[in-house]
Amino acid sequence: MKRRDGEKSYTYFERIVMRLNLVESNIPSPESFTKPEPRQHKQRSVGSIVLRFIFIIIGAILVSVALELFLVPNKITDGGVTGISVMSSYLSKLPLGIFLFLFNLPFLIVGYKQIGKTFAISTLVGITVMSIGTALLHPVEPFVTDTLLAFVFGGILLGLGTGIVIRFGGSLDGTEIVAILISRKSPFSVGEIIMFFNFFILLSAGFVFGWERALFSLLAYYIAYKTIDIVVDGLNESKSAWIISDQIDEIGDAIVNRLGRSVTYLSGEGGFSGDPKKVIFCVVTRLEEAKLKEIVNHFDENAFLAVGNIHDVKGGRFKKNAIH
């Protein structure tokens, strides 16, 4: 290749250095890299925060009513720290509210450090209102003296109030906080740990109030437990459905048009026949489950239908009322 007049001649090594310098000049320096700005969490509106604490206060008041006007006057106790507080108040003759607040305070401090500030504040408000509420209601005459009515309606009110507080991000019992922390480092679920604690607490109630009252306490606890499930999960608890049928398109169209739920078609294969199969996956609420079964049975009585519980649903076109 001929060199033009006046053009400078470069050796082979000079050309290599020039190329390296050119590449280096195009590489951004470390200083040019900027750290991505931390993602800002959306702040809750003042209205949603106020609404949260209003419902926590309502829930705590309901628990106070359940304890002082139904359960405690009839020597029926609850599990957890509340049960320990009830027995301590009975033995010492001191107000129940004092023990509810003092016994829950250490767990509240642990919850603040390990679980979060919002949870701790919500729990503090709930426990404070519950403690004050029991103190104010203590002089009031109990609504019922019949043990059967006491444990049934007391259990319902107890579960309703506790469920409302849990639904809006708080807690009224320190054992729940301990159970959450233990479950993180053990193979046991929160529910199993709480049941373990409550077994010994309700067993202790037999020695304090008598075994008949301990059995009534166990029934009240069971009613409260079931009521909490209904309040926290609601009647709109989600169900997942898997459907395999030869009339899959008709079933899918009916689910979309009659239930207003979106469906997802999946491709499958029969394990025995090896034939290709079309599978429907959809999510419905508990109230829509019966209608779903009716639709499937209408188009194909021999269709395969599997329905399961879902803990939570988010995204897609499935709309569910927000808890917090």
C-alpha positions, -999 to +999 in steps of 0.1 A: +000+000+000+015+033-011+020+061+014+007+096+004+031+125+003+034+142+037+018+113+055+037+102+086+050+066+086+043+045+117+061+013+128+041-018+137+045-013+174+034+024+171+002+012+154-005-013+183+000+014+209-023+038+189-051+011+188-047+004+226-050+041+233-081+044+211-098+015+229-088+029+263-102+063+254-136+047+246-138+028+280-157+048+306-138+055+337-149+041+370-158+076+381-183+078+353-203+049+367-230+061+391-248+039+416-284+034+408-306+055+430-323+035+457-359+026+449-382+047+469-411+029+485-445+044+480-456+062+511-490+054+525-515+082+525-526+098+557-561+085+552-549+048+549-528+052+581-557+067+600-580+040+587-555+013+598-554+026+634-592+031+636-597-006+628-570-017+652-587+003+679-620-012+671-605-047+671-589-041+705-621-028+720-639-060+708-613-081+725-618-061+757-655-067+756-650-104+750-627-107+779-644-086+806-681-091+797-681-127+786-650-149+793-632-137+824-664-134+847-672-170+838-636-182+845-630-189+808-595-180+795-577-176+762-543-189+751-511-170+748-501-140+769-537-131+773-544-164+790-514-160+813-526-125+821-561-137+829-548-164+853-524-139+869-552-114+875-574-141+890-547-153+914-534-118+924-568-100+923-551-071+904-567-056+872-563-076+841-552-046+820-519-043+840-508-078+832-519-075+795-497-045+790-467-056+812-465-092+799-467-081+762-442-053+766-410-074+763-424-092+732-433-058+717-397-046+721-384-078+704-409-073+676-397-037+670-362-049+666-368-081+646-400-075+626-404-038+620-414-004+632-449-003+616-458-037+631-445-026+665-464+007+665-496-010+654-492-037+681-485-011+707-517+008+699-537-024+700-523-037+733-527-002+749-563+001+739-570-035+749-554-029+784-573+004+790-605-012+777-604-041+801-597-017+830-627+005+821-651-025+815-640-043+847-667-027+869-694-034+843-717-064+850-711-093+825-736-097+797-742-134+803-737-158+832-746-189+813-713-207+805-725-220+771-734-185+759-703-170+774-678-192+756-696-191+723-702-154+720-670-146+739-650-167+715-667-151+685-660-115+697-624-125+707-617-139+673-634-110+655-614-084+673-581-103+671-587-109+634-594-073+626-561-063+643-541-089+624-558-080+591-546-044+596-510-052+605-509-056+642-511-082+670-526-084+705-505-113+718-468-116+723-467-153+716-474-146+680-443-125+678-422-152+694-437-178+671-428-157+640-392-154+652-389-191+661-404-203+628-376-185+609-350-208+624-371-240+628-390-264+606-423-256+625-449-232+613-462-202+632-495-220+639-478-251+652-456-231+676-486-211+689-505-243+695-476-258+714-475-227+737-513-227+741-514-264+750-494-257+782-513-225+789-547-241+787-534-270+807-524-246+834-559-231+833-572-265+845-552-262+878-563-225+883-600-226+872-608-263+873-608-288+844-644-281+834-635-244+828-603-254+810-624-274+785-647-245+780-616-223+775-604-248+748-638-245+730-637-207+732-602-208+718-613-230+689-642-207+681-619-177+682-593-194+660-619-202+633-633-167+635-598-152+630-595-173+599-627-159+585-618-123+593-582-124+580-589-145+549-625-133+544-652-150+525-632-141+494-605-166+502-589-176+469-591-211+453-570-224+425-586-247+399-571-272+374-594-285+348-588-313+322-617-320+298-625-328+262-648-297+263-621-274+275-628-245+252-665-244+262-657-246+299-631-218+295-655-195+277-682-201+304-657-193+332-648-160+315-683-150+306-703-162+336-678-158+364-658-130+349-625-147+357-596-150+334-583-185+325-549-198+314-547-226+289-518-250+294-506-278+272-504-313+288-501-349+279-520-379+292-498-402+314-515-434+302-527-425+268-500-401+257-526-380+240-522-342+241-544-325+266-555-289+271-555-278+307-573-248+323-558-230+353-578-203+370-583-186+403-617-180+419-630-169+453-645-193+479-680-180+470-674-188+433-662-223+438-697-239+437-705-220+405-673-232+389-681-268+397-716-263+382-701-250+350-676-278+347-703-304+354-727-288+329-703-293+299-685-325+310-695-347+339-663-367+335-640-337+336-610-338+359-613-309+384-588-302+412-594-273+436-569-261+462-565-232+487-543-203+479-527-182+506-525-150+486-531-137+450-515-107+434-512-094+399-529-104+366-566-096+364-575-111+397-588-084+419-589-088+457-594-062+483-562-050+498-556-058+535-535-029+544 
